[in-house]
């Protein structure tokens, strides 16, 4: 349940922090005595024209959340006066401050409307510093609506205009906002870099409130990096500063941050203390969106404690407030949490009800609706601005009608052209995609045919090799056996017992060699056709070597060759018993076959935690470099007679390589002509690759 709760309140952390940091960004100046309503009203009576507008704009820039409602009539009056006297710079300043005031009142659409109007006027005046400020604040608005691409674009424009206007303060504000945006998008490294740039500038120019904002940003980033102790250090320092110079809502935001940190550390007592203090402040300030956030935090806390009924009480209050202010993102978060709590208390009727509400407000729908509303608002703004300009210039009705007709015709024409190019481009794109898909299919078919052709060529080569061996290597042993048996048949009575024994031994040796040849041929054939089974298990390697040595004692004794097994009991490997035995038999057979009379065959081993390495060495005729390179290759079958002209097929070592590879092992050889050969086989001991 705790793990689920952590996921539930992740969204709340981001949402609350955006709003709190916005308040910090827009708080450019401290509250002073000029903002007191009585002093303000007396001063206004002494002013008119530009001075009246500038004074109101200056006071509005220092407003706090309690005074917003009281100052609105004066802001509207100053806006009318600025337009009456044609004071564009003052009009832009008043619109900008009204945008901030609407944001404080949680009327986000009017806030965006005023911000766009202020930006357009400042562009006309080419006031680069204030253009930068407008772009920064509009980016924050678009960030609220979830339009992160637009917000990012606006912030980079803000940086460019701040640099051109040589305004360090606006440059720091833009960097700080960019840090916040990357924090929301969970690009924490970029968030730290941009926030650090903002802090460096603010420390250079001595912007105390700006420094406080950047420190807050660091605290939030460390929260999401789960470095809660470090985050608590930042937020505690920020809280002390805010208690001296910050607004109540700013203090509440930092209290929330501390509560979240302690909640993540499972210190629910401290978390509840901070959340309750934040809730008390927000109840006194009356901001519904912020109050909803506090209720949501408390709901999450009680959920983590397993008090689901108490959690639902706060979450339902949060959802109600968010619904009243049309906070779609907040509602989605609340609905998801409410659904989880009803599931926890097994009230599946309500769980289903709120789940349906949650799915109906998914992010994609929210983003589309929000963008549509923004576009409608922007169009309405342009239409209003045009009407006002016409009214001020006292255009007659005919000119207005003509302008409207021209405007509509232009829009229709532009739309038609755009649609034409859009559908043409889409058709071309579809055609190109179809061609690309067909080309890919043809390329794939070509590759498949090439692969099949290669397999067919290999199959034919293997078949020809098999027939060649059958035609040559099987024919010779049978010829020998027929010749010897024919002598026995017709001269048996005239032969001595010694000659008879020689003939019988000759037939026996030919029969044994032919059997081994057939055995290798059958195994090789099964391997090529994929019909040989692979059954890995633990193998007693010591016993397997002992059994293999026993098979070749007679042939080794006949040549006076000593076979020494240096393995000790208890040595094991992991692999297929049949395949490993076949490898051992072939390697020992070759060692005896190619050793001179009186030679030695020695079997050593080296063991590690993961593998066992066998070394089978002989004192035989050895191999040159060319032979070493071709000894394991199936397309270079090498047939070589032993020291007593023992016959072979060249398939034994090829089988060894394939079987060792099948068992996830390795095989290689070191050899010199006249000095013998050393064959190494490395096998796993635990099923892993050796």
Long-range contacts (C-beta under 8 A, 24 or more apart in sequence): 1-303, 1-304, 1-306, 1-344, 2-266, 2-304, 4-340, 5-300, 5-303, 5-304, 6-264, 6-304, 8-300, 8-303, 8-336, 8-337, 8-340, 9-260, 9-263, 9-296, 9-297, 9-300, 9-337, 11-329, 11-332, 11-333, 11-336, 12-293, 12-296, 12-297, 12-300, 12-333, 13-220, 13-223, 13-224, 13-260, 14-183, 14-184, 15-293, 15-329, 15-330, 15-333, 16-253, 16-256, 16-290, 16-293, 16-297, 17-180, 17-183, 17-184, 17-220, 17-253, 17-257, 18-140, 18-143, 18-144, 18-180, 18-184, 19-144, 19-253, 19-289, 19-290, 19-293, 20-216, 20-249, 20-250, 20-253, 20-254, 20-256, 20-257, 21-180, 21-213, 21-216, 21-217, 21-220, 22-103, 22-140, 22-144, 23-104, 23-247, 23-249, 23-250, 23-253, 24-209, 24-212, 24-213, 24-216, 24-250, 25-136, 25-137, 25-140, 25-173, 25-176, 25-177, 25-180, 25-213, 26-100, 26-103, 26-137, 26-140, 27-209, 27-213, 27-247, 27-250, 28-61, 28-169, 28-209, 29-61, 29-62, 29-209, 30-62, 30-209, 30-245, 31-62, 31-64, 32-62, 34-58, 34-59, 34-62, 35-59, 35-62, 35-63, 35-64, 35-67, 37-67, 37-70, 40-74, 44-74, 48-81, 49-81, 49-85, 49-87, 50-85, 50-87, 50-90, 52-78, 52-81, 53-78, 53-81, 53-82, 53-87, 53-90, 53-91, 53-93, 53-94, 54-90, 54-93, 56-94, 57-90, 57-93, 57-94, 57-97, 60-94, 60-97, 60-98, 60-100, 60-101, 61-97, 63-97, 63-100, 63-101, 63-104, 64-247, 65-104, 65-247, 65-248, 65-249, 65-285, 65-287, 66-285, 68-101, 68-104, 68-105, 69-105, 71-101, 72-98, 72-101, 75-101, 83-388, 83-392, 88-121, 88-124, 88-125, 89-121, 89-125, 89-127, 91-121, 92-117, 92-118, 92-121, 92-122, 92-125, 92-127, 92-130, 93-118, 93-130, 95-121, 96-130, 96-133, 96-134, 96-137, 99-137, 100-137, 103-141, 104-287, 106-287, 106-288, 106-289, 106-325, 108-141, 108-144, 108-145, 109-373, 109-377, 111-141, 112-138, 112-141, 112-142, 112-145, 112-374, 112-377, 113-377, 113-380, 113-381, 115-141, 116-378, 116-381, 117-381, 117-385, 120-385, 127-165, 128-161, 128-162, 128-164, 128-165, 128-167, 129-161, 129-162, 129-165, 129-166, 129-167, 129-170, 131-158, 131-161, 131-165, 132-157, 132-158, 132-159, 132-160, 132-161, 132-162, 132-165, 132-167, 132-170, 132-171, 132-173, 132-174, 133-158, 133-170, 133-173, 135-161, 135-174, 136-170, 136-173, 136-174, 136-177, 139-177, 139-181, 140-177, 140-180, 142-374, 143-180, 143-181, 143-184, 145-370, 145-371, 145-374, 146-329, 146-363, 146-366, 146-367, 146-370, 147-367, 147-370, 147-371, 147-374, 148-181, 148-184, 148-185, 151-181, 152-178, 152-181, 155-181, 168-201, 168-204, 168-205, 169-201, 169-205, 169-207, 169-210, 171-201, 172-197, 172-198, 172-201, 172-202, 172-205, 172-207, 172-210, 173-198, 173-210, 175-201, 176-210, 176-213, 176-214, 176-217, 179-214, 179-217, 179-221, 180-217, 183-217, 183-220, 183-221, 183-224, 186-224, 188-221, 188-224, 188-225, 191-217, 191-221, 192-218, 192-221, 195-221, 208-241, 208-245, 209-245, 212-238, 212-241, 212-242, 212-245, 212-246, 215-241, 216-254, 216-257, 219-257, 220-257, 223-257, 223-260, 223-261, 223-264, 226-264, 228-261, 228-262, 228-264, 228-265, 231-257, 231-261, 232-258, 232-261, 232-262, 235-261, 248-281, 248-284, 248-285, 249-281, 249-282, 249-285, 249-287, 249-290, 251-281, 252-277, 252-278, 252-281, 252-282, 252-285, 252-290, 252-294, 253-278, 253-290, 255-281, 256-293, 256-294, 256-297, 259-297, 259-301, 260-297, 263-297, 263-300, 263-301, 263-304, 266-304, 268-301, 268-304, 268-305, 271-301, 272-298, 272-301, 275-301, 288-321, 288-322, 288-324, 288-325, 289-321, 289-322, 289-325, 289-327, 289-330, 291-321, 292-317, 292-318, 292-319, 292-321, 292-322, 292-325, 292-327, 292-330, 292-334, 293-318, 293-330, 295-321, 296-330, 296-333, 296-334, 296-337, 299-337, 299-341, 300-337, 303-337, 303-340, 303-341, 303-344, 308-341, 308-344, 308-345, 309-345, 311-337, 311-341, 312-338, 312-341, 312-342, 312-345, 315-341, 328-361, 328-366, 328-369, 328-370, 329-363, 329-366, 331-361, 332-358, 332-361, 332-362, 332-363, 332-366, 335-361, 459-528, 461-635, 462-528, 462-634, 465-634, 465-637, 466-521, 466-524, 466-525, 469-517, 469-521, 469-649, 469-651, 470-521, 473-517, 473-639, 473-647, 473-649, 474-514, 474-517, 474-518, 476-647, 477-510, 477-511, 477-513, 477-514, 477-517, 477-647, 478-510, 478-514, 480-506, 480-510, 481-507, 481-510, 481-511, 481-514, 484-510, 513-646, 513-647, 516-589, 517-647, 517-649, 520-586, 520-649, 520-651, 520-652, 520-655, 521-649, 521-651, 523-582, 523-655, 524-651, 524-654, 524-655, 527-655, 527-658, 527-659, 534-576, 534-579, 534-662, 535-576, 535-577, 535-578, 536-574, 536-575, 536-576, 536-663, 536-687, 537-574, 537-575, 537-576, 537-577, 538-572, 538-573, 538-574, 539-572, 539-573, 539-574, 539-575, 539-577, 539-580, 540-571, 540-572, 541-567, 541-571, 541-572, 541-573, 541-580, 541-605, 541-612, 541-614, 541-683, 542-567, 542-568, 542-569, 542-570, 542-571, 544-577, 544-580, 544-581, 544-584, 545-584, 545-603, 545-614, 547-581, 548-581, 548-584, 548-585, 548-588, 549-588, 549-603, 551-585, 551-588, 552-588, 552-589, 552-592, 555-592, 556-592, 556-601, 559-592, 559-595, 559-596, 559-597, 559-598, 559-599, 559-643, 559-644, 560-597, 560-598, 560-599, 561-592, 561-595, 561-597, 561-598, 561-599, 561-600, 561-601, 562-599, 562-600, 562-601, 563-588, 563-592, 563-600, 563-601, 563-602, 563-603, 564-600, 564-601, 564-602, 564-603, 565-603, 566-602, 566-603, 566-604, 566-605, 567-603, 567-605, 567-614, 571-605, 571-607, 571-612, 572-612, 572-685, 573-612, 573-683, 573-684, 573-685, 574-663, 574-683, 574-684, 574-685, 574-686, 574-687, 575-663, 575-664, 575-665, 575-683, 575-684, 576-659, 576-662, 576-663, 579-659, 579-662, 579-663, 580-659, 580-663, 580-683, 582-655, 582-656, 582-659, 583-655, 583-656, 583-659, 583-660, 583-667, 583-681, 586-652, 586-653, 586-655, 586-656, 587-616, 587-656, 587-679, 587-681, 588-616, 589-652, 590-648, 590-652, 590-653, 590-679, 591-616, 591-617, 591-618, 591-620, 591-677, 591-679, 592-618, 593-642, 593-643, 593-646, 593-648, 594-618, 594-620, 594-621, 594-640, 594-642, 594-643, 594-677, 595-619, 595-620, 595-643, 595-676, 596-620, 596-621, 596-643, 597-643, 599-676, 607-685, 609-685, 610-684, 610-685, 610-686, 610-688, 610-690, 611-665, 611-682, 611-683, 611-684, 611-685, 611-690, 612-682, 612-683, 612-685, 613-680, 613-681, 613-682, 613-683, 614-680, 614-681, 614-682, 614-683, 615-678, 615-679, 615-680, 616-678, 616-679, 616-681, 617-676, 617-677, 617-678, 617-679, 618-676, 618-677, 619-675, 619-676, 620-676, 620-677, 621-673, 621-674, 621-676, 622-671, 622-672, 622-673, 622-674, 622-675, 622-676, 622-677, 623-669, 623-671, 623-672, 623-673, 623-677, 624-673, 627-671, 628-669, 628-671, 631-669, 632-656, 632-657, 632-667, 656-681, 664-688, 664-689, 664-690, 665-690, 666-690
